[in-house]
Amino acid sequence: MKKFDIKIKVLNEDAVIPKKQHESDAGYDLHSTEQYRLKPNEIYKVKTGIAIEIPKGYAGLVLPRSGLSSKYGVTLINSPGLIDSGYRGELLVPLINHSKIEYEISISERIAQLVIIEAMNVDFKSSTDLDKSDRNEKGFGSTDE
């Protein structure tokens, strides 16, 4: 497993530096710096109070927390969220409440996970046909047939 440093700028006294709950985890928890009552079907961009510098050649994926989504119906509206290496602003987490009751977001609450991935540059080459595969054009549930 590759390991490298990522610069982090703390923007708010309530900010929590992302960390893993277990060494084997892939995701680093992102925390809220504000208290907010998320109404049913509402979308709200929750502030994390941090900005990070992802190295060139890498990207950040913001993913939902399984407990928050499965227990309370609160998840990311754009999952996964993508953080490009050139972005230097505050990390915001756009949560949506799919439940029928309000959800209280607390200061320092774990609201999402951040996973850093390698992002490759590619050149797309125009072609009139593609190599055959065992799947070919089957999609959207074709593996269930």
Buried (B, 14 or more C-beta within 10 A) or exposed (E): EEEEEBEBEEBBEBBBEBEEEEEEEEBBBBBBBBEBEBEEEEEBEBBBBBBBEBEEEBBBBBBBBEEBBEEBBBBBBEBBBEBEBEBEEBBBBBBBBEBEEEBEBEBEBBBBBBBBEEBEEEEEEEEEEEEEEEEEEEEEEEEEE
